[in-house]
Amino acid sequence: MSIYLSVVLPSYNEMKNIKRGVLDEVYDFLKDYPKSWELILSDDGSTDGTKIALSEFAKKDQRIKFLANPHRGKGPTVSAGMMAATGEWRLFTDFDQSTPLKEVTALLKYTDQYQVIFGSREIIGAQRQKEPFYRHLMGRVFNLVVQTFAVPGMLDTQCGFKLFSQEATTTLFPKLYVYSGKKERHDAFTGAFDVELLYLAKKYQFKVREVPVIWQHHATDRVNPIKDSLLMFLDIMRIRLADLSGKYPNHESH
């Protein structure tokens, strides 16, 4: 039977979130979902017991698959999950469920016209809850850089809630260059892989739609505002340089 919706949940040392019931929250939505689905638990080389917890959780339902990856960062971990998925539509969503999975229904409304549909915390109708001022400011400054150098017109590239058609998935993810995941990492850096994906979506002329979603801040010690902002800025320059030097092959438009 063909799958309509694949949900990819990337993880890295997530025992704190597992203990607060995130997996049950995701599964509770999916088990009542009216169309065919699968859940891909794609782990980024966790070392805190997450892998064991995920592989145990996957035994609940044959539609849940556990994928163990080497620690190469969020981009390659999401990519591995999206490429292992078989759904007509494939969503990746943050493990902490800062945007709850039920918001996917808002994105799926646009599948008849668009191939890449992503959640936004910035456009009219979006809700941001409990976000510290410095995080919002950091996001706005970063987006200004993104719009200037990479994807003009997109107000929030960094919301980890993005839906791709099967064709968009199989075209875009293998073409990631800056976030191709060839090197193993020693930190939890997320980076600007969303920007590279959306840059490629524009380059290959997929129809892209930004949709307002509900988003709630969850405290984390993984974000270093100054260091991460600098690294992400450098990665945006690497994306532009990769394009200028022909790292992204020519492809028919859509």
Helices and strands as residue ranges (DSSP letters): E 5-11, H 15-19, H 22-31, E 37-44, H 50-57, G 58-60, E 64-69, H 74-84, E 89-93, G 101-103, H 104-108, E 116-120, E 127-129, H 133-149, E 161-165, H 166-172, G 173-175, H 193-203, E 208-212, E 214-216, H 225-244
